[in-house]
Amino acid sequence: MKRFIGFIKKEFYHIFRDRRSLFILFGMPIAQILLFGFAITNEINNVDIAILNTSKDTTTEEIINRIAASKYFSIKQMVTREADIASVFEKGNVKAVLNFERNFSKNLIKENKATIQIITDATDPNTANTITNYVNAILQHYQKELNKDVHVAYQIIPQTRMVYNPELKSVYMFVPGVMTIILMLVSAMMTSISITREKELGTMEILLVSPLKPFQVIIGKVIPYIFLSIINAIVIVMLSIFILNMPIQGSLLLLGLESVLFIITSLALGILISTISATQQTAMMISLMGLMLPVILLSGFIFPISSMPMPLQILSNIIPAKWFIIILKAIMLKGVGLEFIWKETLILLGMTVFFIALSVKKYKIRLE
């Protein structure tokens, strides 16, 4: 045990005396969090929405049919009660709910106006704002057709309410994404480079024939990065709360445990990369091209996954960052508990076991 602890201390010394590694570990997370504060607008396609139609008349049915016929929206479910709207959003199945007032058609004819409430999930403010604009455009087009032969114009008045992010702050969108990128970068890339460095210098064989067992060598390499990644996660959360004024609605303990799970998943992926890389340069290229770009493009961080082509939607399911971003938004913005994110947690856990098992097999092949 003393040898193992000494080996871990040696790894910490290696990290702290390398200024470039220290900059990547601590400088870049702070810089990205503070500088990544711009809003990114995107088009939407096939966004899942729900409908609450207590009026159930010909006018509301016609509006619903027009919305369903557009390429922008897909009606996921029909809600029967207003009290069920919150649970629909908590499950994360839809991005918006359209709530038609009672006696919609009657009010439209009698009072020349009727109300549709557009309730959106504003954990992604750009998508929420785009959804609102698209629904308004469909309603205005319908209203023009309705008023074509009418002397007294009917009015359909949309009422918009943003849940989870009423002020549409872009920081609510990019903090979970940047946190995911940083933890993936530190955990996967730095781990793969660290282990590959030993192979490249020829010192890995020396370590493997030392009194330490092979699994102790790998664990000793990984532990410093677990510790440093946890510090990074804490720093990001603290900056988000005190500098960017982002509230954390859910349990900090659950957030911490899920972050540790994702860190371990990323570390396992980094170990796997090191098994197929002969040089540090190769490990870095695989990490950047094979991890960073998919995390940015296919995780739902910037671009809505539902608007991507179906092959990319299917491919996104193998990206660990996708599931972690869903977990982060659910805990930080919606304040939900484990009962709503257990599926995503199990997927990350399964990926971790798979990466570790594959890495062990690869190392056995190499040692034979």
Beta strands, then each sheet from edge to edge (+ up, - down):
strand 1: 47-53
strand 2: 73-79
strand 3: 96-100
strand 4: 113-121
strand 5: 155-163
sheet 1: 2+ 1+ 3+ 4- 5-
end
